[in-house]
Amino acid sequence: MTRRSVTGEADVVVVGAGIIGCSVAYRLSRSGRSVIVVDAGPCAGAGSTSASSAIVRFHYTLSDNVALAWDSYQAWTDWANEIGGTDPDGMVEYRTTGGILLGPPDEFDLMVTNLTALGIDHEVLSPAQIRTRFPAIDPSRFGPPARLDDPGFFRDGWGELYGLFTPDAGYINDPQLAAHNYQWAAQRHGAEFRYHSRVVDVATSDGHVEGVTLADGSDIHAPILVNAAGPASDQFNELAGVAHRHTIRSRPLRTETHVAPAPPEFSDSQATFVFDPDLGSAFRPEIGGLVHVSNIEPACDELVWVDDPWREDHLPTVEAFETQVLRVARRMPELPIPHRPSGLAALYDVTPDWNPILDRGAIDGLFLACGTSGNSFKTAPTIGHIIKSLIDRSPLGSDAATRERRPEATFTTPRTGSRIDLGHYSRNRKPGPATSVIA
Ligand SMILES: Cc1cc2nc3c(=O)[nH]c(=O)nc-3n(C[C@H](O)[C@H](O)[C@H](O)COP(=O)(O)OP(=O)(O)OC[C@H]3O[C@@H](n4cnc5c(N)ncnc54)[C@H](O)[C@@H]3O)c2cc1C
């Protein structure tokens, strides 16, 4: 019989060193818990975090999402204070671009209410104001979104769109470095990070977490596990034997982002991040005089669900590249179109309502920070606080019936003092109405 070696013992094992796991590890280690972070990959943030567009925006219909984004924005814009110093390997920067959601003005009402309630600066721009402020952008109405082979793709504009503009929106210049910054901060509080360490089994006893087994056969003992496994999070819940007991599950979804040269007038203060449901795309200025292009799952595009998150293909396809870049070229007619695809493919970890799962799991000691649905890079700073708070509020040793109750319905954001209903992020919630990454 092979004897397994125990190579570690901690209060908490965090599975996954993406932006979420690193943020959680920082918060927990800073509060005095011993933490080991394990990741199958080579370094912090090498998973889906490295592919992130890293946009920080406040356009959400669910007010709790706005509050999470606004609270995290305070961390991104005060980064040295957030991580408690300066990482010698470099610090991420917040690039303020402003952000504009295009649409008919009556569709902004709920978002305007949310932004107003939190005191977030915003303005509804008329088509003429869009043309003046952002001359590269044509606010004509072309929608609904169409596929490239649909004759409707190149239809003439048939009306005009308004824009809900938030001047504080922006993006983080290097999402992978952001995870590394959190790792550095967590290590200063004693957290240990182990790479090339894939968890292949979860040890439980009588409904309680005992630890994990790694692919090399070694064990790490811990009474608390945090599932921050990104697109492999549902697979991890299966390892823990709990996936079928969670109403809300997540699935890996393939997505692509591309880059194109920026048109002449899309630079400096005349460039902004744009959410464009009319054409089904999103884009923002990119460092180096480029435009970074992504998609927002318009109904005409088939969703590409992936069974095995470990067999991911990172190459962009010609079809997605042409579709996404040409959609943006409709919105910015001067956009130069590259001759060949340039971009990448990556995975979202998508729940049925495109909101994350931030909750306790169905066994004692398991916590869930997953299902981030292509929109939770921005909220990682506050998610770290939420998971710490859930752990602090959940004494170990509770029985199954206690765990299924929802004792902690609210959370107060640490920087802006908003009260969040954690029920919206529960693993047993009734799914909300969102159908795309906009959530
Ligand atoms: C293309 C793209 C664009 C995006 N754009 C935005 C945006 O503009 N704004 C925004 O807010 N959000 C955006 N997102 C979403 C955001 O980037 C993600 O929500 C976030 O990065 C997820 O971080 P994570 O730590 O949960 O996952 P990941 O970064 O994927 O990290 C999970 C880690 O877990 C490890 N792991 C998994 N299973 C195991 C196991 N069994 N054992 C050991 N390790 C394991 C993996 O190796 C991986 O490193 C985007 C995402 C993508 C893919």
The ligand as a Gaussian input file, in Angstrom:
#p B3LYP/6-31G(d) Opt

LIG

0 1
 C      -11.892000      37.038000     -21.696000
 C      -12.372000      37.528000     -20.366000
 C      -12.678000      38.865000     -20.190000
 C      -13.123000      39.320000     -18.944000
 N      -13.357000      40.645000     -18.760000
 C      -13.730000      41.101000     -17.551000
 C      -13.904000      42.497000     -17.327000
 O      -13.708000      43.307000     -18.218000
 N      -14.257000      42.914000     -16.083000
 C      -14.474000      42.036000     -15.061000
 O      -14.816000      42.474000     -13.965000
 N      -14.327000      40.698000     -15.244000
 C      -13.940000      40.223000     -16.451000
 N      -13.760000      38.895000     -16.661000
 C      -14.012000      37.983000     -15.563000
 C      -12.867000      37.901000     -14.608000
 O      -11.641000      37.978000     -15.294000
 C      -13.006000      36.592000     -13.849000
 O      -14.259000      36.631000     -13.167000
 C      -11.893000      36.403000     -12.834000
 O      -10.620000      36.631000     -13.388000
 C      -11.972000      34.983000     -12.302000
 O      -10.913000      34.813000     -11.398000
 P      -10.782000      33.456000     -10.621000
 O       -9.699000      33.661000      -9.643000
 O      -12.119000      33.017000     -10.133000
 O      -10.412000      32.379000     -11.754000
 P       -9.043000      32.036000     -12.471000
 O       -8.227000      33.233000     -12.737000
 O       -9.383000      31.146000     -13.616000
 O       -8.267000      31.210000     -11.373000
 C       -8.674000      29.903000     -10.982000
 C       -7.429000      29.130000     -10.710000
 O       -7.821000      27.896000     -10.125000
 C       -6.900000      26.926000     -10.517000
 N       -7.538000      25.618000     -10.310000
 C       -8.733000      25.201000     -10.790000
 N       -9.001000      23.959000     -10.350000
 C       -7.952000      23.594000      -9.597000
 C       -7.639000      22.411000      -8.895000
 N       -8.454000      21.347000      -8.869000
 N       -6.446000      22.362000      -8.229000
 C       -5.596000      23.431000      -8.246000
 N       -5.849000      24.561000      -8.906000
 C       -7.017000      24.653000      -9.567000
 C       -6.605000      27.233000     -11.970000
 O       -5.351000      26.726000     -12.350000
 C       -6.653000      28.763000     -11.967000
 O       -5.349000      29.345000     -11.894000
 C      -13.287000      38.404000     -17.885000
 C      -12.976000      37.063000     -18.051000
 C      -12.499000      36.618000     -19.280000
 C      -12.144000      35.176000     -19.439000

